[in-house]
Amino acid sequence: MTKNRPRPPFTYLWAILILLSCAVGALPYIPWLASGWTPRLQAFQPWALIAVAFVVIFALIRRRWIAAVIVAVLLIAGVVPNLAMPSKQQASASDTGARITVFSFNALKAGADSKELATNIKATNPDVLVLVETSESLHDRLRAQGALVSLKYRSSQVTTGGERDTVVFSRYPLKERDAALGPQATDWYGMPVVDIASPLGDLTVVGVHVYPPLGSATRWGTGLDALKQFLDQQTGKPVILAGDYNSTRTHPQFRKLTSVMDEEPSLFPQSTWPADRNVPALVGIDHVLSRGFEPLAQETLHIQGSEHLAIKATLGLVAGE
């Protein structure tokens, strides 16, 4: 008598799959830190979306149309925060030749291979070099190998156990702002802020290093808030923020910061960490963000001795800036 009874539209299995898909899709929108667990899960959310896509395919194969539609909507909701929208200034400065090249790299406590790093710096020939988790001994080795010949200007030195582990080098004269983003503002290392007098005009560069959420999610949030507050105070001058944010596009706190910046040029996030495994890097926690520039291109570079990939970013000056 039950042989031809129609199947119920939902069973426990489909309910569980839909709930899990809902959790993955909603994850990038959850602001609660949950002692750091939420940011950790959010960082790997793009990979969980693959499982959600398989649920959609499975539902279609099983002809569970309602479930397929629901999960597809959740999949789209989860994908959107990972995407970079087209630049709002795309038509302003693409072929003028007015460009700035930025090289940004976390040298992981100055353990990166100095010869390989020097080779990449010389090949990139950047206008701005940002080194995170660096040391003066590493700079001496880079200088001895000719990597800093054209980068004559720099922010203050770093000292072991000091209040800063990041340095900004520049091809053009710069002036450093004292304590603009010091330890009191970031609740960790201070971030160097320099004003550079380039041929394209004056611009501001910040060497970014935000506390990792794995250690203290509160300090991580404080660092991102400090950057946002700093940006809100900057007017009339292009700004570049380059370094290790320990944040991905799936973190709402990071998206709050990027809401006042120009989008990165890659539609999908570029993974930069961890880069010292036998598999490709999984998450994108290193970024070169800008305001007043058109992001033209961005690529990652592998350098032995660090678990981060370096970033080479090319930025075009926006007309009128």
C-alpha positions in Angstrom: 0.0 0.0 0.0 3.0 2.3 0.6 4.8 1.3 -2.6 3.7 4.3 -4.7 3.5 6.8 -1.8 5.3 10.0 -2.9 8.5 10.8 -1.1 8.3 13.6 1.5 10.0 16.8 0.2 12.4 16.8 3.2 14.0 14.2 5.4 16.4 14.5 8.3 19.3 14.1 5.8 18.2 17.1 3.7 17.4 19.1 6.8 20.9 18.6 8.1 22.5 19.4 4.7 20.4 22.6 4.4 21.3 23.7 8.0 25.0 23.1 7.4 24.8 25.0 4.1 23.1 27.8 5.9 25.9 27.9 8.5 28.5 28.1 5.7 26.6 30.8 3.8 25.9 32.9 6.8 29.4 32.6 8.3 30.9 35.7 6.6 28.2 37.9 8.0 28.7 36.9 11.7 30.4 39.7 13.6 30.7 37.9 17.0 34.2 36.9 17.8 33.4 33.9 20.0 36.8 33.9 21.6 38.4 33.8 18.2 36.6 30.7 16.9 34.4 32.7 14.5 37.3 34.4 12.7 39.2 31.1 12.4 36.2 29.4 10.8 35.6 32.4 8.5 39.1 32.3 7.2 38.5 28.9 5.7 34.9 29.5 4.7 35.8 29.6 0.9 36.9 26.0 1.0 33.7 25.0 2.8 31.7 26.5 -0.1 33.0 23.6 -2.2 31.1 21.2 0.0 28.0 23.4 -0.4 28.3 23.3 -4.2 28.4 19.5 -4.0 25.2 19.6 -2.0 23.5 21.6 -4.8 24.7 19.0 -7.4 23.6 16.1 -5.2 20.2 17.7 -4.7 19.8 18.2 -8.5 20.8 14.6 -9.2 18.3 13.4 -6.6 15.7 15.8 -8.1 15.2 17.5 -4.8 14.3 20.8 -6.5 13.3 22.8 -3.4 16.4 21.7 -1.5 18.6 22.5 -4.6 17.2 26.0 -4.8 17.5 26.7 -1.1 21.1 25.5 -1.0 22.0 27.4 -4.2 20.8 30.6 -2.6 22.9 29.9 0.4 25.9 29.2 -1.8 25.5 32.5 -3.6 25.2 34.3 -0.3 28.4 32.7 0.9 30.3 33.4 -2.3 29.5 37.1 -2.6 31.7 38.4 0.3 34.7 36.6 -1.3 34.3 38.5 -4.6 35.9 41.9 -5.4 33.5 44.2 -7.2 34.8 46.1 -10.2 36.8 49.2 -9.4 34.7 52.3 -9.1 37.4 54.2 -10.9 38.1 51.7 -13.6 38.0 54.3 -16.5 40.0 57.0 -14.7 43.6 56.0 -15.1 44.4 52.8 -17.0 46.8 54.0 -19.7 48.4 57.1 -18.3 51.6 55.4 -17.3 51.3 57.1 -13.8 51.9 53.9 -11.7 53.3 52.9 -8.4 54.6 49.3 -7.8 54.4 47.9 -4.3 56.2 44.9 -3.0 54.8 43.6 0.3 56.2 40.6 2.3 56.0 39.0 5.7 59.6 37.8 6.2 58.4 35.6 9.2 60.7 36.8 11.9 63.4 37.7 9.4 63.9 34.0 8.5 63.2 34.4 4.8 66.0 33.5 2.4 67.8 36.8 1.9 69.2 35.9 -1.5 65.9 34.8 -2.9 64.2 37.8 -1.4 66.9 40.1 -2.9 66.4 38.5 -6.3 62.7 39.1 -6.2 63.0 42.7 -5.0 65.5 43.5 -7.8 63.3 41.8 -10.4 60.2 43.6 -9.2 62.0 47.0 -8.9 59.3 48.4 -6.6 58.7 52.0 -5.7 57.6 51.0 -2.3 58.8 48.0 -0.3 57.0 46.8 2.9 58.7 44.2 5.0 56.8 42.7 8.0 58.4 40.6 10.8 61.8 41.9 9.6 65.1 42.8 11.2 68.0 45.1 10.6 70.3 42.2 10.0 68.0 41.1 7.1 68.2 44.6 5.7 72.0 44.5 5.9 72.0 41.3 3.9 69.6 42.7 1.3 71.7 45.8 1.1 74.9 43.8 0.6 73.2 42.0 -2.3 72.1 45.2 -4.0 68.4 44.9 -3.4 68.0 48.3 -1.7 70.1 50.4 -4.0 67.0 52.2 -5.4 65.2 52.2 -2.1 67.2 54.9 -0.3 64.5 56.1 2.0 62.9 54.2 4.9 60.9 54.3 8.1 62.5 53.9 11.5 64.6 50.9 12.5 63.2 47.8 14.2 64.8 46.4 17.3 64.5 43.0 18.9 61.7 43.1 21.5 60.7 46.6 20.3 57.4 48.1 19.5 57.5 47.7 15.8 58.4 44.8 13.4 57.6 46.5 10.1 59.6 48.8 7.8 58.6 50.8 4.8 61.3 51.4 2.1 60.7 54.0 -0.7 62.4 55.0 -3.9 61.3 58.6 -3.1 61.9 60.9 -0.1 59.6 60.2 2.8 58.7 61.6 6.2 57.5 59.4 9.0 54.6 60.3 11.2 55.3 59.7 14.9 52.9 57.4 16.7 50.1 57.8 14.1 49.4 54.1 14.5 51.4 53.3 17.6 51.1 50.4 20.0 48.4 52.3 22.1 46.2 52.5 19.0 46.8 48.9 17.7 47.1 47.2 21.1 50.2 45.4 19.7 53.1 46.5 17.4 52.9 50.0 16.0 52.5 50.3 12.3 54.8 52.7 10.4 53.1 55.6 8.6 55.1 57.5 6.0 54.2 60.4 3.7 56.1 59.9 0.4 56.9 62.7 -2.1 56.6 60.8 -5.4 56.7 62.2 -8.9 53.0 61.4 -9.1 52.3 63.5 -6.0 52.3 63.0 -2.3 50.9 59.7 -1.0 50.7 58.0 2.4 51.8 54.4 3.0 51.1 52.3 6.1 53.1 49.1 6.8 50.4 46.8 8.2 50.7 44.0 10.7 47.5 43.1 12.6 47.5 40.8 15.6 46.3 37.3 14.6 42.8 36.3 15.8 44.2 32.9 16.9 46.0 34.7 19.7 43.5 37.3 20.7 40.4 38.1 18.6 39.9 41.3 20.6 43.4 42.6 19.8 42.9 41.6 16.2 39.7 43.6 16.0 41.4 46.5 17.7 44.1 46.6 15.0 41.5 46.6 12.2 39.5 49.3 13.9 42.6 51.4 14.3 43.3 51.2 10.6 39.7 52.2 9.8 39.8 55.2 12.2 43.1 56.3 10.7 41.7 56.1 7.2 38.6 58.1 8.2 41.0 60.9 9.2 42.9 61.0 5.9 41.6 63.4 3.3 42.9 64.6 -0.1 45.9 62.3 -0.4 46.1 58.8 -1.9 46.7 56.1 0.7 48.3 52.6 0.4 48.0 50.0 3.2 50.3 47.0 2.6 51.2 44.1 4.8 49.9 41.2 6.9 46.3 41.8 8.0 45.7 38.3 9.4 42.3 38.8 7.8 40.4 37.5 4.7 37.5 38.9 2.7 35.2 36.6 4.7 35.8 38.6 7.9 33.2 41.3 8.3 35.6 43.4 10.3 38.0 43.4 7.3 35.2 44.2 4.9 34.3 47.2 7.1 37.9 48.4 6.5 37.9 47.7 2.8 34.5 49.5 2.4 36.5 52.8 2.3 39.3 51.4 0.1 39.5 50.4 -3.6 38.9 46.8 -4.3 41.8 44.4 -4.9 42.1 43.7 -8.7 41.6 39.9 -8.3 37.9 38.8 -8.5 38.6 35.9 -6.2 40.9 36.3 -3.2 44.6 35.5 -3.7 45.8 32.9 -1.1 49.0 33.8 0.6 49.2 31.6 3.7 50.5 29.0 4.7 53.1 28.9 1.9 55.5 26.5 3.5 53.6 23.3 3.0 53.5 20.7 0.2 50.1 22.1 -0.9 49.2 25.6 -2.3 48.5 28.4 0.2 44.9 28.2 1.5 43.8 31.7 2.7 44.5 35.2 1.7 45.6 37.2 4.8 48.2 39.5 3.2 46.9 42.4 1.2 47.8 45.6 -0.6 44.9 48.0 -0.4 44.7 51.5 -1.7 42.5 54.6 -1.9 43.0 57.1 -4.7 44.6 54.6 -7.0 43.2 52.2 -9.6 44.4 48.6 -8.7 45.8 47.4 -12.0 47.5 44.1 -11.3 48.5 41.9 -8.4 50.6 38.7 -8.2 52.0 36.5 -5.5 55.7 35.4 -5.2 57.1 32.5 -3.2 60.2 33.0 -1.1 61.8 30.3 1.0 61.9 30.7 4.7 58.5 32.3 5.2 55.0 30.8 5.5 53.7 33.9 3.6 53.7 34.6 -0.1 54.9 38.0 -1.1 52.7 40.3 -3.1 53.6 42.5 -6.0 50.9 45.1 -6.7 50.7 47.7 -9.5 48.6 50.8 -8.8 47.6 53.5 -11.3 47.1 57.0 -10.1 43.5 58.1 -10.5 42.9 61.2 -12.5 42.3 64.2 -10.3 44.1 62.8 -7.2 
